[in-house]
Amino acid sequence: MEEAEKIASSLNFEKLNGLIPAIAQDYATGRVLMLAFMNREALVKTLTTGVMHYWSRSKNRLWVKGEESGHYQYVKEVYVDCDSDALLFKVEQVGVACHTGNESCFYRKLEAGKVEEVGAPPSSVLDEVFEVILERLSKPRAGSYVASVAEKGLDHSLQKLGEEVIEFILAMKGADEKAKVSEAADVFFHAELSLALGKLHLKDVLNELVKRRR
């Protein structure tokens, strides 16, 4: 408690009349989940319990994320910005973050003057590629490479992955740097395609990698 109070005292709650913005980000995927606010008490409770607490401006009270839905957020890492007036929490999210049932509260995209529901923004190139693969599988297009591989099934996709791995190994033993990078990209792509065809999600792999961060 004493350490948490000390940290709270080092932050600037005055700019927003006793509140500080708190961004929650998925620890495994890097995806931004939500933005809420904390007062000093919410921050201290978050730091001492390891469970995300926020201050509700509409209800004018402290609340625990997941207190009604069970979708708790467990703190993994905490970052403070350069002006000490905003916080970034990397969290383990139980279920989804948004009360609408979406994984992230940022599931609407503003484009060409319109707001469209597009799902959470990709957190990385790998995430973006996986989302494109899922879209191609659900809505096959003529001439789509993903659709052509999917049509032949998982075994064919795994065969292609194996071929790409061999090509990557051979490239790594050579001197052509561009070939090494290109073949590595092919391996990542075909691994993601095989995951999707095998009814697995990229997030499952990222979560496993998080466990190995030692």
Secondary structure, DSSP 8 states (H G I E B T S, - for coil): -HHHHHHHHTS--TTTTS-EEEEEEETTT--EEEEEEE-HHHHHHHHHHSB-EEEETTTTEEEETTTTT---EEEEEEEE-TTSS-EEEEEEESS-SSTTS-SSS--EEEETTEEEE--S--SSHHHHHHHHHHHHHHS--TT-HHHHHHHT-HHHHHHHHHHHHHHHHHHHTSS-HHHHHHHHHHHHHHHHHHHHHTT--HHHHHHHHHHT--
